[in-house]
Amino acid sequence: MSAVRPSRLPTVLSKVFSALMLASALSSTLGVGTGFAADTGAGADILPGMEQATPSKLAAKSLLLASANVSGAIVAVGQWGHVVISTDDGKTWTQASTVPTRENLTSVSFADAKNGWASGHGATIIHTSDGGITWTRQMYRPDLGGPLLAIRFTSATHGYAAGAYGMFFETKDGGDTWTQRTISDSDLHFNEIFTGKDGSVFIAGEGGFGYRTTDDGATWTKLETGYVGSFWAGETLTDGTILLAGMRGNVYRSADGGKTFSPSNTGTQKSLSGLTVLDDGTVIGVGLGGTLIKSSDGGKNFVTVTRPDRLLLSAVSPAANGSIVVFGEKGAQIQDLKIFDGGS
């Protein structure tokens, strides 16, 4: 039995990622192999991570770790298997009616308006085909010894999931089966998966490394950034510029597809855990201690402000009317961008 060791997860993000520690009870009944069929729950032993998420009026106000914008809605996931949905730019939230896990969910990705996937603690992967209202379980592998920290689909059939100690899975059938692969020669964590131009896909990882594929995942190239800390978030701008954000306020920028990177000026040493790009190209990031960063020049320079509550933020999504929705310790909160001009 092995568990994710707290010493390997950044201590400055411990408030968020303490939710990712693997449960102590591991099961060998789920089998060990490289190809795993989707787990629908039929006939399977019911483990704690297979229980239904508990309905809660406070689901949108508890710890939320990741979000995705899809067809006018925002879907966010977090602790205890909570999945919440807003169709009014974060003003009101509805909890998903059926979620077959109480594990902490760390990432969410949608391929279209209906089909989405979330991953998390216990190597959990769940799927929705109705925009997030109901979910089914595709995989639950607590015996693997770590959480899945990232999931990304490039189509309704092709997707990747990655996490602790170099854990990496790929599916080409919408998650009916997941194949475990080795794409790195180390056991460094994979923390975020994001897409780039021309079908490229990137991974933000531990140890200052990024990874890139340009051939639909057949091969992956390690990207040397010159940084030695962990990257927790990544985004690609419309012109193809790549941004990686992470420990101690570091943002590294590449304008040549990941061949070379240079540090951006963020003005903060607070670790950053989420990035998003607005329709006008503005880059927004969030992180430790209520940190918000904003760039209007393609990620070269950032303005940094701090929310009054100084609580940890883990993710951010665009919203309407000059606002964003931030996610973290207090769940989902609307944030006016006027805060960067001295407002609140």
KEKE-3310 file (N, C-alpha, C; in steps of 0.2 Angstrom, whole numbers, plus 5000, padded with zeros to 4 digits):
npx = (5004:5003:5004:5000:5013:5014:5025:5029:5020:5017:5019:5014:5002:4995:4982:4973:4977:4978:4966:4968:4975:4977:4965:4967:4963:4966:4961:4963:4954:4950:4958:4974:4982:4985:4975:4960:4943:4928:4920:4905:4899:4890:4888:4899:4910:4905:4915:4921:4923:4915:4902:4887:4888:4884:4869:4869:4865:4875:4885:4890:4897:4907:4924:4930:4938:4941:4936:4925:4920:4906:4896:4888:4886:4894:4903:4908:4919:4923:4927:4922:4915:4907:4898:4894:4883:4881:4871:4870:4881:4887:4879:4869:4868:4867:4867:4874:4863:4866:4880:4892:4902:4911:4924:4937:4936:4946:4948:4940:4933:4926:4920:4910:4894:4887:4895:4905:4919:4926:4940:4949:4953:4959:4961:4950:4937:4924:4909:4898:4884:4874:4877:4881:4872:4869:4880:4891:4901:4917:4930:4939:4952:4959:4970:4981:4988:4988:4981:4972:4976:4973:4962:4958:4949:4950:4941:4925:4928:4942:4954:4964:4970:4979:4991:4997:5015:5018:5007:4997:4984:4975:4962:4952:4940:4930:4931:4926:4935:4951:4968:4983:4998:5016:5024:5034:5051:5052:5046:5039:5025:5011:5002:4992:4983:4982:4976:4983:4988:4984:4981:4990:4994:4997:5006:5007:5019:5028:5043:5047:5045:5037:5026:5024:5013:5012:5006:4993:4995:5003:5017:5027:5035:5047:5048:5059:5060:5068:5065:5064:5054:5037:5024:5007:4997:4991:4990:4985:4987:4978:4987:4995:5005:5012:5008:5014:5010:5014:5023:5028:5023:5027:5027:5029:5034:5031:5034:5037:5031:5035:5048:5058:5058:5053:5054:5039:5034:5027:5025:5022:5025:5017:5010:5003:4988:4978:4973:4965:4959:4952:4939:4944:4958:4964:4973:4970:4974:4974:4977:4987:4982:4972:4976:4976:4980:4983:4985:4988:4996:4998:5004:5016:5019:5011:4998:4996:4984:4976:4963:4951:4948:4958:4959:4963:4963:4959:4955:4948:4935:4929:4916:4901:4899:4911:4916:4923:4922:4928:4936:4938:4942:4931:4921:4912:4913:4908:4919:4922:4931:4935:4942:4955:4958:4957:4945:4932)
npy = (4994:5011:5029:5046:5056:5069:5077:5078:5086:5103:5113:5126:5126:5118:5119:5118:5106:5096:5090:5081:5070:5052:5040:5029:5016:5004:4995:4979:4972:4978:4975:4975:4982:4987:4991:4997:4994:5004:5008:5004:5002:4992:4977:4978:4979:4990:5003:5016:5027:5025:5028:5038:5056:5067:5076:5094:5110:5118:5116:5124:5133:5127:5119:5121:5115:5116:5121:5123:5131:5130:5131:5143:5140:5137:5124:5117:5108:5099:5096:5080:5075:5085:5093:5107:5118:5133:5143:5157:5165:5163:5168:5160:5143:5126:5110:5095:5081:5067:5060:5048:5047:5050:5055:5068:5079:5085:5091:5096:5094:5098:5091:5095:5103:5094:5082:5079:5077:5072:5071:5064:5061:5045:5040:5043:5044:5052:5053:5064:5065:5074:5088:5090:5087:5074:5060:5047:5033:5030:5026:5020:5019:5017:5009:5013:5022:5036:5053:5058:5073:5080:5082:5081:5083:5082:5079:5071:5058:5057:5058:5063:5059:5063:5063:5061:5056:5054:5047:5042:5042:5037:5038:5033:5031:5038:5036:5024:5014:5015:5017:5015:5023:5026:5041:5049:5049:5050:5051:5063:5074:5076:5090:5099:5099:5106:5113:5118:5127:5121:5108:5104:5098:5101:5098:5104:5103:5095:5101:5111:5107:5105:5097:5091:5087:5084:5075:5069:5063:5052:5053:5061:5076:5082:5098:5110:5123:5131:5133:5127:5124:5119:5119:5123:5127:5131:5139:5143:5156:5165:5168:5158:5158:5151:5149:5145:5143:5144:5139:5151:5163:5162:5164:5157:5160:5156:5160:5152:5140:5132:5129:5138:5146:5161:5170:5179:5195:5196:5202:5196:5184:5174:5158:5152:5145:5144:5148:5159:5164:5179:5184:5195:5193:5196:5190:5181:5176:5166:5162:5158:5165:5173:5179:5188:5190:5199:5201:5212:5211:5199:5191:5195:5204:5207:5213:5214:5210:5208:5199:5205:5195:5186:5172:5156:5153:5142:5141:5149:5156:5164:5176:5186:5204:5211:5203:5189:5172:5166:5152:5142:5140:5145:5141:5145:5162:5177:5189:5206:5214:5226:5227:5227:5240:5247:5245:5234)
npz = (5000:4996:4998:4993:4997:5008:5008:4995:4989:4986:5000:5001:4995:5002:5009:4999:4992:5002:5002:4993:4997:4997:5001:5016:5015:5003:4989:4982:4974:4962:4952:4943:4929:4912:4904:4907:4909:4908:4923:4929:4940:4942:4949:4956:4971:4984:4988:4998:4989:4980:4983:4982:4980:4993:4994:4996:5003:5004:4995:4984:4992:4998:4998:4982:4968:4954:4938:4923:4908:4898:4885:4889:4902:4919:4926:4941:4952:4967:4984:4992:4981:4976:4963:4955:4946:4936:4927:4926:4926:4938:4948:4954:4959:4956:4962:4955:4951:4952:4957:4957:4967:4982:4983:4982:4969:4957:4944:4929:4913:4897:4882:4873:4873:4880:4884:4897:4908:4924:4936:4950:4967:4972:4960:4952:4939:4932:4921:4912:4902:4900:4901:4914:4924:4928:4932:4928:4934:4927:4930:4945:4955:4968:4972:4965:4971:4972:4968:4953:4945:4934:4920:4902:4888:4870:4861:4859:4860:4863:4876:4890:4906:4921:4934:4951:4954:4940:4935:4921:4910:4895:4884:4870:4867:4872:4886:4889:4890:4898:4895:4904:4903:4901:4900:4904:4911:4924:4941:4943:4947:4937:4934:4927:4912:4896:4881:4865:4850:4834:4837:4847:4864:4881:4896:4912:4925:4939:4946:4937:4924:4908:4897:4880:4866:4849:4841:4843:4855:4854:4855:4868:4872:4883:4891:4894:4905:4913:4926:4943:4951:4955:4942:4942:4934:4917:4901:4884:4873:4860:4850:4851:4861:4876:4893:4909:4925:4943:4958:4970:4964:4951:4933:4918:4901:4884:4867:4856:4854:4865:4864:4870:4885:4896:4911:4917:4923:4938:4950:4962:4976:4979:4977:4962:4956:4946:4930:4917:4901:4895:4883:4877:4877:4889:4902:4917:4933:4948:4966:4980:4996:4992:4981:4965:4948:4934:4916:4902:4891:4884:4894:4898:4907:4923:4934:4951:4964:4980:4987:4999:5009:5009:5007:5001:4983:4970:4956:4941:4932:4917:4917:4914:4910:4914:4924:4934:4940:4954:4962:4977:4994:5000:4991:4976:4970:4964:4956:4953:4940:4942:4954:4951:4948:4959:4965:4972)
capx = (5000:5007:5000:5003:5017:5013:5031:5030:5015:5019:5016:5011:4996:4992:4975:4969:4979:4977:4960:4970:4978:4974:4962:4972:4961:4967:4958:4966:4949:4948:4963:4980:4984:4987:4969:4954:4936:4924:4917:4898:4896:4886:4891:4906:4910:4904:4920:4919:4924:4909:4896:4884:4889:4878:4866:4871:4864:4882:4890:4894:4900:4912:4930:4929:4945:4942:4930:4925:4915:4903:4889:4884:4886:4900:4903:4914:4920:4928:4928:4916:4912:4903:4898:4889:4882:4878:4869:4869:4887:4889:4874:4865:4871:4863:4871:4872:4858:4868:4887:4894:4908:4912:4931:4938:4937:4951:4949:4935:4934:4920:4922:4905:4889:4884:4899:4911:4923:4930:4944:4951:4956:4957:4961:4942:4935:4917:4907:4892:4882:4869:4879:4884:4867:4870:4886:4892:4908:4921:4936:4940:4958:4963:4976:4987:4992:4988:4975:4972:4975:4971:4959:4957:4947:4951:4935:4921:4931:4949:4955:4969:4970:4986:4991:5003:5020:5019:5002:4995:4980:4973:4956:4950:4933:4925:4931:4924:4941:4957:4974:4988:5004:5022:5026:5040:5056:5053:5039:5036:5018:5007:4997:4987:4983:4978:4977:4987:4986:4986:4980:4995:4992:5002:5005:5011:5021:5032:5050:5048:5045:5031:5027:5020:5012:5009:5004:4988:4997:5007:5023:5027:5042:5048:5049:5064:5058:5073:5063:5065:5048:5031:5019:5001:4992:4994:4985:4988:4984:4976:4992:5000:5009:5011:5009:5014:5010:5015:5025:5031:5021:5031:5024:5034:5030:5035:5031:5039:5028:5038:5055:5061:5053:5056:5049:5035:5034:5020:5025:5020:5028:5011:5009:4997:4985:4973:4973:4960:4960:4946:4938:4948:4964:4966:4975:4968:4977:4972:4982:4987:4981:4967:4980:4973:4984:4980:4990:4985:5001:5000:5007:5023:5018:5005:4996:4993:4980:4974:4956:4951:4947:4965:4958:4966:4959:4961:4953:4945:4932:4926:4909:4898:4899:4917:4918:4925:4920:4934:4934:4943:4940:4924:4917:4912:4912:4909:4924:4922:4938:4937:4947:4962:4958:4956:4938:4931)
capy = (5000:5017:5035:5052:5059:5076:5081:5079:5091:5109:5115:5132:5124:5112:5120:5115:5099:5091:5086:5076:5064:5046:5037:5024:5009:5003:4989:4975:4969:4981:4973:4979:4981:4993:4993:4997:4995:5008:5005:5007:5000:4986:4971:4979:4980:4997:5006:5023:5031:5023:5030:5044:5062:5069:5083:5099:5116:5122:5113:5129:5137:5123:5119:5119:5115:5116:5124:5123:5135:5126:5133:5147:5137:5135:5118:5117:5102:5100:5091:5076:5073:5090:5096:5112:5121:5139:5146:5164:5168:5162:5171:5155:5137:5120:5104:5089:5077:5061:5060:5042:5047:5055:5057:5074:5080:5090:5093:5095:5095:5096:5091:5099:5105:5088:5077:5081:5072:5075:5067:5066:5057:5038:5039:5043:5047:5051:5056:5066:5066:5079:5094:5090:5086:5067:5058:5040:5032:5027:5022:5021:5015:5019:5005:5015:5026:5044:5056:5061:5080:5084:5078:5085:5079:5085:5077:5067:5052:5056:5062:5061:5060:5063:5065:5060:5052:5052:5043:5045:5038:5039:5035:5034:5029:5042:5034:5017:5011:5019:5014:5018:5024:5030:5046:5052:5044:5051:5051:5069:5075:5080:5095:5102:5097:5111:5112:5123:5128:5116:5101:5102:5097:5102:5096:5108:5098:5097:5101:5116:5104:5105:5091:5093:5082:5087:5070:5066:5059:5046:5054:5067:5079:5086:5105:5113:5130:5134:5134:5121:5123:5116:5122:5121:5129:5132:5142:5145:5162:5164:5168:5152:5159:5147:5151:5140:5146:5139:5141:5157:5168:5161:5163:5157:5161:5154:5162:5148:5133:5128:5128:5142:5150:5166:5172:5185:5199:5195:5206:5192:5177:5170:5153:5152:5138:5144:5153:5159:5169:5182:5185:5201:5191:5197:5184:5181:5171:5166:5158:5158:5171:5178:5183:5189:5193:5201:5204:5214:5211:5193:5187:5197:5208:5206:5218:5209:5213:5203:5200:5206:5189:5182:5165:5152:5152:5137:5141:5155:5156:5170:5177:5192:5210:5213:5199:5182:5168:5162:5146:5140:5138:5147:5139:5150:5169:5182:5194:5211:5215:5233:5226:5229:5247:5250:5244:5228)
capz = (5000:4996:4998:4991:5002:5009:5007:4988:4987:4988:5006:5001:4992:5006:5011:4993:4990:5007:5000:4988:5000:4995:5007:5018:5013:4996:4987:4976:4970:4956:4947:4941:4922:4908:4901:4912:4906:4912:4929:4929:4947:4942:4952:4959:4978:4985:4992:5000:4984:4975:4986:4979:4983:4997:4992:5001:5001:5004:4990:4980:4996:5001:4994:4975:4965:4947:4934:4916:4905:4893:4882:4893:4909:4922:4930:4946:4955:4973:4989:4993:4975:4974:4956:4955:4939:4936:4920:4926:4927:4945:4953:4957:4958:4957:4963:4951:4955:4953:4956:4960:4971:4987:4983:4980:4962:4956:4937:4925:4906:4893:4875:4870:4878:4884:4887:4901:4913:4930:4939:4956:4972:4971:4952:4950:4933:4931:4915:4911:4895:4900:4903:4921:4929:4931:4931:4929:4935:4922:4933:4952:4956:4974:4973:4961:4976:4971:4964:4946:4946:4928:4914:4897:4882:4864:4857:4863:4861:4864:4882:4894:4913:4923:4941:4955:4952:4933:4933:4915:4906:4889:4881:4863:4866:4877:4893:4890:4892:4899:4895:4907:4899:4904:4896:4907:4914:4931:4945:4945:4947:4932:4938:4923:4905:4893:4874:4862:4843:4829:4840:4852:4870:4885:4903:4917:4929:4945:4945:4932:4918:4904:4892:4874:4861:4843:4836:4846:4861:4852:4858:4872:4873:4889:4889:4899:4906:4917:4932:4946:4956:4951:4939:4944:4929:4911:4897:4878:4870:4853:4845:4852:4867:4881:4899:4914:4932:4949:4964:4972:4959:4944:4927:4913:4895:4878:4861:4851:4855:4870:4863:4875:4890:4900:4916:4917:4929:4941:4956:4968:4977:4981:4972:4958:4955:4941:4925:4912:4896:4893:4876:4874:4877:4895:4906:4924:4937:4955:4969:4988:5000:4989:4975:4959:4944:4927:4911:4896:4886:4882:4899:4899:4914:4927:4939:4956:4969:4985:4989:5007:5013:5008:5007:4995:4977:4966:4949:4939:4925:4914:4917:4910:4913:4917:4930:4934:4945:4957:4966:4982:5001:5001:4985:4971:4972:4959:4957:4948:4938:4945:4959:4948:4947:4966:4967:4975)
cpx = (5004:5002:5004:5007:5016:5019:5032:5025:5017:5016:5012:5004:4992:4985:4971:4971:4979:4970:4962:4973:4974:4971:4967:4969:4961:4964:4962:4960:4947:4953:4968:4981:4985:4980:4963:4948:4933:4920:4910:4895:4892:4890:4897:4905:4909:4910:4918:4919:4918:4902:4893:4886:4883:4876:4867:4869:4870:4887:4894:4897:4906:4918:4928:4936:4946:4935:4931:4919:4912:4896:4885:4884:4893:4899:4909:4914:4924:4927:4921:4912:4907:4904:4892:4889:4879:4877:4868:4875:4889:4884:4871:4869:4867:4868:4869:4868:4861:4876:4890:4900:4908:4920:4931:4939:4941:4952:4942:4936:4928:4923:4916:4900:4886:4889:4905:4913:4926:4934:4946:4954:4954:4957:4954:4942:4928:4915:4900:4890:4876:4871:4881:4878:4867:4877:4887:4900:4912:4927:4937:4946:4962:4969:4982:4991:4992:4982:4977:4971:4973:4967:4958:4955:4948:4945:4931:4923:4938:4951:4961:4968:4977:4986:4998:5008:5020:5013:4999:4990:4977:4967:4955:4943:4928:4926:4928:4929:4947:4963:4980:4995:5010:5024:5032:5045:5057:5046:5037:5029:5016:5001:4991:4988:4979:4980:4980:4984:4988:4986:4985:4991:4998:5001:5010:5013:5026:5039:5052:5048:5038:5032:5022:5019:5009:5006:4998:4990:5001:5014:5023:5034:5042:5051:5054:5062:5064:5071:5063:5059:5043:5027:5012:4995:4995:4988:4989:4984:4982:4981:4997:5004:5007:5012:5009:5015:5011:5018:5028:5029:5024:5026:5029:5031:5035:5031:5033:5037:5031:5045:5059:5056:5057:5051:5046:5036:5027:5020:5022:5024:5023:5010:5003:4995:4980:4974:4967:4962:4953:4945:4942:4956:4968:4968:4974:4971:4975:4977:4981:4985:4976:4970:4976:4978:4981:4985:4986:4990:5003:5004:5014:5024:5011:5004:4993:4989:4978:4967:4956:4951:4954:4964:4961:4961:4963:4960:4949:4941:4929:4919:4907:4900:4905:4918:4920:4922:4927:4932:4940:4940:4933:4919:4918:4910:4913:4914:4923:4929:4940:4942:4954:4963:4956:4949:4938:4927)
cpy = (5006:5023:5041:5055:5066:5080:5082:5084:5098:5112:5121:5131:5119:5113:5117:5107:5094:5087:5081:5070:5057:5043:5031:5017:5008:4996:4985:4972:4972:4979:4978:4977:4987:4996:4992:4998:5000:5005:5008:5006:4994:4980:4972:4980:4987:4999:5013:5028:5030:5025:5037:5050:5064:5076:5088:5106:5121:5120:5118:5134:5133:5123:5117:5120:5116:5118:5123:5127:5131:5128:5137:5145:5137:5129:5118:5111:5103:5094:5087:5074:5079:5092:5101:5116:5128:5141:5153:5167:5168:5165:5166:5148:5131:5114:5098:5084:5070:5061:5053:5042:5052:5057:5064:5075:5086:5093:5092:5097:5093:5096:5095:5101:5100:5084:5080:5076:5075:5069:5069:5061:5050:5036:5038:5047:5046:5055:5058:5067:5071:5086:5095:5088:5079:5064:5050:5039:5028:5023:5024:5016:5017:5015:5008:5020:5033:5046:5058:5068:5084:5079:5083:5081:5084:5084:5073:5060:5051:5061:5059:5063:5059:5065:5063:5055:5049:5048:5047:5040:5041:5035:5037:5033:5032:5040:5027:5012:5016:5015:5018:5018:5027:5035:5050:5047:5046:5050:5057:5070:5078:5084:5098:5100:5103:5110:5119:5124:5122:5109:5099:5102:5098:5100:5101:5103:5100:5097:5106:5113:5105:5099:5093:5087:5086:5082:5066:5061:5053:5047:5061:5070:5083:5093:5108:5121:5134:5136:5127:5120:5120:5121:5119:5122:5131:5135:5143:5151:5161:5164:5162:5152:5155:5150:5146:5144:5142:5142:5148:5163:5167:5160:5162:5157:5159:5156:5158:5141:5129:5126:5132:5145:5156:5168:5179:5189:5199:5200:5202:5186:5172:5164:5153:5146:5138:5149:5153:5164:5172:5183:5190:5199:5193:5191:5185:5175:5171:5161:5159:5165:5176:5182:5182:5192:5194:5204:5206:5214:5204:5189:5189:5200:5207:5212:5213:5213:5207:5204:5201:5200:5185:5175:5162:5152:5147:5137:5147:5153:5162:5170:5184:5198:5212:5209:5193:5179:5165:5157:5144:5138:5140:5146:5144:5157:5173:5188:5199:5213:5222:5233:5228:5236:5251:5249:5237:5223)
cpz = (5000:4995:4995:4997:5003:5007:5000:4985:4990:4995:5006:4998:4996:5008:5005:4993:4996:5006:4995:4991:4999:5002:5009:5016:5005:4994:4981:4972:4964:4950:4945:4934:4919:4905:4905:4909:4911:4918:4930:4936:4947:4944:4956:4967:4979:4990:4993:4994:4979:4977:4982:4984:4987:4995:4998:4999:5001:4999:4986:4985:5000:4996:4987:4972:4958:4944:4927:4913:4899:4891:4886:4900:4912:4926:4934:4950:4961:4977:4989:4987:4973:4967:4956:4948:4940:4928:4920:4928:4935:4950:4957:4955:4960:4957:4958:4955:4956:4952:4960:4964:4977:4988:4981:4973:4961:4949:4934:4918:4902:4886:4870:4875:4882:4888:4891:4906:4919:4933:4946:4960:4971:4964:4950:4943:4932:4924:4915:4903:4894:4902:4910:4926:4932:4928:4932:4930:4930:4925:4941:4954:4962:4975:4969:4966:4975:4967:4957:4947:4940:4923:4909:4891:4876:4859:4861:4864:4864:4870:4885:4901:4916:4931:4945:4953:4945:4931:4926:4912:4900:4887:4874:4861:4871:4884:4894:4892:4893:4899:4899:4903:4903:4899:4898:4911:4921:4935:4947:4943:4940:4935:4934:4916:4902:4885:4871:4854:4840:4832:4845:4859:4875:4892:4907:4923:4935:4942:4939:4925:4915:4900:4886:4869:4855:4838:4840:4852:4860:4855:4862:4873:4879:4887:4895:4899:4909:4924:4936:4951:4951:4948:4940:4938:4922:4906:4890:4875:4863:4848:4847:4858:4873:4888:4904:4921:4938:4955:4964:4967:4953:4939:4922:4906:4889:4872:4855:4851:4860:4869:4868:4879:4894:4905:4915:4923:4932:4947:4962:4969:4980:4976:4969:4956:4949:4936:4920:4907:4894:4886:4873:4875:4884:4899:4914:4927:4944:4959:4977:4991:4996:4983:4969:4954:4937:4922:4905:4890:4884:4887:4900:4906:4917:4932:4945:4962:4974:4987:4997:5011:5013:5009:5000:4989:4973:4959:4948:4933:4923:4916:4914:4914:4917:4924:4929:4940:4948:4962:4971:4989:5002:4995:4979:4973:4965:4961:4952:4947:4940:4951:4957:4947:4954:4968:4971:4971)
residu = (MET:SER:ALA:VAL:ARG:PRO:SER:ARG:LEU:PRO:THR:VAL:LEU:SER:LYS:VAL:PHE:SER:ALA:LEU:MET:LEU:ALA:SER:ALA:LEU:SER:SER:THR:LEU:GLY:VAL:GLY:THR:GLY:PHE:ALA:ALA:ASP:THR:GLY:ALA:GLY:ALA:ASP:ILE:LEU:PRO:GLY:MET:GLU:GLN:ALA:THR:PRO:SER:LYS:LEU:ALA:ALA:LYS:SER:LEU:LEU:LEU:ALA:SER:ALA:ASN:VAL:SER:GLY:ALA:ILE:VAL:ALA:VAL:GLY:GLN:TRP:GLY:HIS:VAL:VAL:ILE:SER:THR:ASP:ASP:GLY:LYS:THR:TRP:THR:GLN:ALA:SER:THR:VAL:PRO:THR:ARG:GLU:ASN:LEU:THR:SER:VAL:SER:PHE:ALA:ASP:ALA:LYS:ASN:GLY:TRP:ALA:SER:GLY:HIS:GLY:ALA:THR:ILE:ILE:HIS:THR:SER:ASP:GLY:GLY:ILE:THR:TRP:THR:ARG:GLN:MET:TYR:ARG:PRO:ASP:LEU:GLY:GLY:PRO:LEU:LEU:ALA:ILE:ARG:PHE:THR:SER:ALA:THR:HIS:GLY:TYR:ALA:ALA:GLY:ALA:TYR:GLY:MET:PHE:PHE:GLU:THR:LYS:ASP:GLY:GLY:ASP:THR:TRP:THR:GLN:ARG:THR:ILE:SER:ASP:SER:ASP:LEU:HIS:PHE:ASN:GLU:ILE:PHE:THR:GLY:LYS:ASP:GLY:SER:VAL:PHE:ILE:ALA:GLY:GLU:GLY:GLY:PHE:GLY:TYR:ARG:THR:THR:ASP:ASP:GLY:ALA:THR:TRP:THR:LYS:LEU:GLU:THR:GLY:TYR:VAL:GLY:SER:PHE:TRP:ALA:GLY:GLU:THR:LEU:THR:ASP:GLY:THR:ILE:LEU:LEU:ALA:GLY:MET:ARG:GLY:ASN:VAL:TYR:ARG:SER:ALA:ASP:GLY:GLY:LYS:THR:PHE:SER:PRO:SER:ASN:THR:GLY:THR:GLN:LYS:SER:LEU:SER:GLY:LEU:THR:VAL:LEU:ASP:ASP:GLY:THR:VAL:ILE:GLY:VAL:GLY:LEU:GLY:GLY:THR:LEU:ILE:LYS:SER:SER:ASP:GLY:GLY:LYS:ASN:PHE:VAL:THR:VAL:THR:ARG:PRO:ASP:ARG:LEU:LEU:LEU:SER:ALA:VAL:SER:PRO:ALA:ALA:ASN:GLY:SER:ILE:VAL:VAL:PHE:GLY:GLU:LYS:GLY:ALA:GLN:ILE:GLN:ASP:LEU:LYS:ILE:PHE:ASP:GLY:GLY:SER)
# end
